[in-house]
Amino acid sequence: MRPSAYKNRAHSSPNVTGKRSILKRRPSVTYDAELPRNIPTKDVLRLPAVPSFEVPVKCSEIVEGDNAQFDCKIRGNPRPDICWYKNGQLIDYPTDRIWAETSGDGKHKMIVENASLEDRGTYRCTIVNRLGRTSSATLLNIHASPAKKTKHQSYEIGVQSTNPFGFRG
């Protein structure tokens, strides 16, 4: 933004006595409303906002051994801090199997790699800033892997018959 040139302009106006007096105008500054073209307009002025979920946490049902991915999109100003919980217990990540990432547009995801049946449960994402907090939760349902399911064994049932009449056949 740059100020345009301005001038002190004098003009006269009649006063009560009929004499003319010189009034000086205060300098005025005008600005050209130009923004850099690479900055989105919505990012120029961000008002404080309580944290909220634009897209609540979601996860689909998976098979044991697959990766579980929890996705959400958050907003708030200042940018909210994010905490994840499993069955009410804070998840201490990153670990060798659990990690999270956030993009600049508020998209957030947490990954549980190689999920096992022990990873089933309720996962909750809590977002907090100085204006408030909110949570969103989802249930992770994991089905046993087809390879690990118990195989049905087939048994041959022998039939023992008695021959009360002594037939030979």
DRENKOLTI-11766 format. One record per residue (C-alpha): residue number from 1; residue in one letter; y, x, z. Coordinates in steps of 0.05 Angstrom, whole numbers, plus 5000, padded with zeros to 4 digits. Each point is the difference from the previous one (the first is absolute). Layout:
BEGIN
+-----+------+-------+------+------+
| pos | code | north | east |   up |
+-----+------+-------+------+------+
| NUM |    A |     Y |    X |    Z |
...
+-----+------+-------+------+------+
***
This chain:
BEGIN
+-----+------+-------+------+------+
| pos | code | north | east |   up |
+-----+------+-------+------+------+
|   1 |    M |  5000 | 5000 | 5000 |
|   2 |    R |  5067 | 5027 | 4983 |
|   3 |    P |  5070 | 4976 | 5017 |
|   4 |    S |  5045 | 4980 | 4942 |
|   5 |    A |  5070 | 5027 | 4998 |
|   6 |    Y |  5052 | 4960 | 5036 |
|   7 |    K |  5076 | 5001 | 5003 |
|   8 |    N |  5050 | 4980 | 5051 |
|   9 |    R |  5038 | 4946 | 4965 |
|  10 |    A |  5067 | 4975 | 5023 |
|  11 |    H |  5026 | 4932 | 4985 |
|  12 |    S |  5060 | 4962 | 5025 |
|  13 |    S |  5004 | 4931 | 5029 |
|  14 |    P |  5060 | 4961 | 5024 |
|  15 |    N |  5009 | 4995 | 5075 |
|  16 |    V |  5035 | 4946 | 5040 |
|  17 |    T |  5070 | 5031 | 4991 |
|  18 |    G |  4992 | 5000 | 4925 |
|  19 |    K |  4998 | 5075 | 4997 |
|  20 |    R |  4941 | 5034 | 4969 |
|  21 |    S |  4958 | 5047 | 5041 |
|  22 |    I |  4947 | 5048 | 4975 |
|  23 |    L |  4929 | 4987 | 5027 |
|  24 |    K |  4949 | 5054 | 4993 |
|  25 |    R |  4930 | 4978 | 4985 |
|  26 |    R |  4944 | 5032 | 5040 |
|  27 |    P |  4955 | 5042 | 4958 |
|  28 |    S |  4938 | 4964 | 4978 |
|  29 |    V |  4935 | 5032 | 4980 |
|  30 |    T |  4951 | 4969 | 4953 |
|  31 |    Y |  4929 | 5024 | 4987 |
|  32 |    D |  4958 | 4996 | 4939 |
|  33 |    A |  4934 | 4966 | 5021 |
|  34 |    E |  4953 | 5049 | 4968 |
|  35 |    L |  4932 | 5016 | 5030 |
|  36 |    P |  4954 | 5054 | 4977 |
|  37 |    R |  4952 | 4968 | 4951 |
|  38 |    N |  4937 | 5028 | 5033 |
|  39 |    I |  5011 | 4967 | 5069 |
|  40 |    P |  4977 | 4927 | 5004 |
|  41 |    T |  5055 | 4954 | 5024 |
|  42 |    K |  4957 | 4972 | 5057 |
|  43 |    D |  4997 | 5070 | 5031 |
|  44 |    V |  5075 | 5011 | 5002 |
|  45 |    L |  5013 | 4957 | 5061 |
|  46 |    R |  4942 | 4983 | 5047 |
|  47 |    L |  5016 | 4956 | 5059 |
|  48 |    P |  4958 | 5006 | 5064 |
|  49 |    A |  4938 | 4957 | 4996 |
|  50 |    V |  4943 | 4984 | 5046 |
|  51 |    P |  4932 | 5024 | 4976 |
|  52 |    S |  4960 | 4951 | 4959 |
|  53 |    F |  4940 | 4997 | 4954 |
|  54 |    E |  5017 | 4985 | 4928 |
|  55 |    V |  4925 | 5001 | 4987 |
|  56 |    P |  4955 | 4992 | 5062 |
|  57 |    V |  4942 | 5047 | 5013 |
|  58 |    K |  4939 | 4985 | 4958 |
|  59 |    C |  4931 | 5029 | 4990 |
|  60 |    S |  4940 | 4975 | 4963 |
|  61 |    E |  4927 | 4997 | 5021 |
|  62 |    I |  4964 | 5064 | 4984 |
|  63 |    V |  4930 | 5029 | 4999 |
|  64 |    E |  4981 | 5054 | 5050 |
|  65 |    G |  5017 | 5069 | 4972 |
|  66 |    D |  5060 | 4975 | 4959 |
|  67 |    N |  5072 | 5016 | 5018 |
|  68 |    A |  5039 | 4946 | 5037 |
|  69 |    Q |  5073 | 4995 | 4979 |
|  70 |    F |  5052 | 4961 | 5039 |
|  71 |    D |  5063 | 4985 | 4959 |
|  72 |    C |  5067 | 4970 | 5020 |
|  73 |    K |  5073 | 5003 | 4980 |
|  74 |    I |  5052 | 5006 | 5055 |
|  75 |    R |  5075 | 4999 | 5006 |
|  76 |    G |  5053 | 5011 | 5053 |
|  77 |    N |  5062 | 5042 | 5012 |
|  78 |    P |  4995 | 5049 | 5031 |
|  79 |    R |  4932 | 5014 | 4969 |
|  80 |    P |  4946 | 4975 | 5048 |
|  81 |    D |  4949 | 5045 | 5034 |
|  82 |    I |  4929 | 4980 | 4985 |
|  83 |    C |  4940 | 4997 | 5048 |
|  84 |    W |  4929 | 4978 | 4984 |
|  85 |    Y |  4951 | 4969 | 5050 |
|  86 |    K |  4926 | 4984 | 4996 |
|  87 |    N |  4977 | 4946 | 5048 |
|  88 |    G |  5063 | 5011 | 5041 |
|  89 |    Q |  4992 | 5076 | 5006 |
|  90 |    L |  5050 | 5047 | 4968 |
|  91 |    I |  4970 | 5038 | 4942 |
|  92 |    D |  5014 | 5074 | 5006 |
|  93 |    Y |  5005 | 5022 | 4927 |
|  94 |    P |  4997 | 5040 | 4957 |
|  95 |    T |  4928 | 5021 | 5010 |
|  96 |    D |  4947 | 5024 | 4951 |
|  97 |    R |  4985 | 4927 | 4982 |
|  98 |    I |  5064 | 4961 | 5016 |
|  99 |    W |  5068 | 5013 | 4969 |
| 100 |    A |  5062 | 4962 | 4978 |
| 101 |    E |  5056 | 5006 | 4950 |
| 102 |    T |  5067 | 4967 | 4988 |
| 103 |    S |  5041 | 4996 | 4936 |
| 104 |    G |  5075 | 4996 | 4997 |
| 105 |    D |  5000 | 4926 | 4981 |
| 106 |    G |  4967 | 4978 | 5065 |
| 107 |    K |  4928 | 4998 | 4976 |
| 108 |    H |  4953 | 5026 | 5053 |
| 109 |    K |  4925 | 5010 | 5001 |
| 110 |    M |  4948 | 5025 | 5048 |
| 111 |    I |  4933 | 5024 | 4976 |
| 112 |    V |  4934 | 5004 | 5038 |
| 113 |    E |  4954 | 5043 | 4958 |
| 114 |    N |  4925 | 4989 | 4998 |
| 115 |    A |  5004 | 4939 | 5045 |
| 116 |    S |  4941 | 4985 | 5045 |
| 117 |    L |  4979 | 4937 | 5037 |
| 118 |    E |  5035 | 5029 | 5062 |
| 119 |    D |  5067 | 4995 | 4963 |
| 120 |    R |  4996 | 4924 | 4998 |
| 121 |    G |  5053 | 4964 | 5039 |
| 122 |    T |  5072 | 4975 | 5002 |
| 123 |    Y |  5052 | 5049 | 4974 |
| 124 |    R |  5073 | 4988 | 5017 |
| 125 |    C |  5062 | 5034 | 4972 |
| 126 |    T |  5060 | 4999 | 5046 |
| 127 |    I |  5069 | 5020 | 4974 |
| 128 |    V |  5058 | 5016 | 5047 |
| 129 |    N |  5073 | 5018 | 4994 |
| 130 |    R |  5058 | 4995 | 5049 |
| 131 |    L |  5012 | 4927 | 4980 |
| 132 |    G |  4930 | 4974 | 5013 |
| 133 |    R |  4925 | 5002 | 4986 |
| 134 |    T |  4948 | 4959 | 4964 |
| 135 |    S |  4926 | 5005 | 4983 |
| 136 |    S |  4952 | 4979 | 4947 |
| 137 |    A |  4924 | 5001 | 5007 |
| 138 |    T |  4937 | 4993 | 4958 |
| 139 |    L |  4926 | 4999 | 5012 |
| 140 |    L |  4957 | 5055 | 4969 |
| 141 |    N |  4931 | 4974 | 4984 |
| 142 |    I |  4949 | 5051 | 4978 |
| 143 |    H |  4933 | 4981 | 4970 |
| 144 |    A |  4939 | 5045 | 5008 |
| 145 |    S |  4986 | 5043 | 4940 |
| 146 |    P |  4943 | 4973 | 4957 |
| 147 |    A |  4967 | 5068 | 5003 |
| 148 |    K |  5000 | 4998 | 5076 |
| 149 |    K |  4974 | 4929 | 5008 |
| 150 |    T |  4930 | 4995 | 5028 |
| 151 |    K |  4951 | 4994 | 4944 |
| 152 |    H |  4951 | 4943 | 5004 |
| 153 |    Q |  4929 | 5026 | 5003 |
| 154 |    S |  4947 | 4961 | 4965 |
| 155 |    Y |  4934 | 4993 | 5035 |
| 156 |    E |  4935 | 4978 | 4969 |
| 157 |    I |  4969 | 4949 | 5043 |
| 158 |    G |  4925 | 5005 | 5000 |
| 159 |    V |  4963 | 4935 | 5003 |
| 160 |    Q |  4934 | 5000 | 5036 |
| 161 |    S |  4957 | 4944 | 4982 |
| 162 |    T |  4936 | 4978 | 5030 |
| 163 |    N |  4942 | 4974 | 4961 |
| 164 |    P |  4965 | 4950 | 5043 |
| 165 |    F |  4952 | 4980 | 4945 |
| 166 |    G |  4980 | 5070 | 4979 |
| 167 |    F |  5022 | 4996 | 4928 |
| 168 |    R |  5002 | 5064 | 4962 |
| 169 |    G |  5049 | 5006 | 4946 |
+-----+------+-------+------+------+
***
